[in-house]
Amino acid sequence: MAGQVGELAPDFKLPSANDGDISLSQYRGQKHVILSFHVFDFTAG
């Protein structure tokens, strides 16, 4: 299921190298967040 332009991304939590866990909701309404997925990183293909 693809997202639509302008649709809010669902909240998620990821580990940070410096500050423990960070979540997308921490930045909602405060900063712009860019999500980038690199499907073929670290693969032979």
Secondary structure per residue as TSV (DSSP state, phi and psi in degrees):
chain	resnum	aa	ss	phi	psi
A	1	M	-	360.0	117.3
A	2	A	-	-84.9	147.1
A	3	G	-	-78.7	162.1
A	4	Q	-	-107.1	153.5
A	5	V	T	-59.1	130.2
A	6	G	T	88.6	-8.5
A	7	E	-	-75.4	139.0
A	8	L	-	-71.4	137.7
A	9	A	-	-75.1	146.5
A	10	P	-	-66.6	150.1
A	11	D	-	-69.4	144.7
A	12	F	-	-150.7	164.4
A	13	K	E	-126.6	135.8
A	14	L	E	-132.7	151.9
A	15	P	E	-72.5	142.1
A	16	S	-	-106.2	149.2
A	17	A	S	-69.8	-22.7
A	18	N	S	-118.1	-35.6
A	19	D	S	-120.1	31.8
A	20	G	S	71.4	-140.2
A	21	D	E	-88.3	145.5
A	22	I	E	-126.5	148.4
A	23	S	E	-125.3	156.4
A	24	L	G	-62.5	-35.0
A	25	S	G	-65.2	-21.0
A	26	Q	G	-61.5	-27.9
A	27	Y	T	-105.6	-6.4
A	28	R	T	-60.5	125.1
A	29	G	T	81.2	-2.1
A	30	Q	T	-114.4	-40.9
A	31	K	S	-140.3	161.1
A	32	H	-	-84.9	136.8
A	33	V	-	-122.0	131.7
A	34	I	-	-110.6	124.0
A	35	L	-	-99.7	128.8
A	36	S	-	-131.2	124.3
A	37	F	-	-111.7	127.5
A	38	H	-	-114.7	87.3
A	39	V	T	-60.4	-39.4
A	40	F	T	-98.8	10.0
A	41	D	T	-64.6	142.4
A	42	F	T	60.2	30.7
A	43	T	S	-125.7	163.6
A	44	A	-	-78.8	-13.8
A	45	G	-	-92.7	360.0
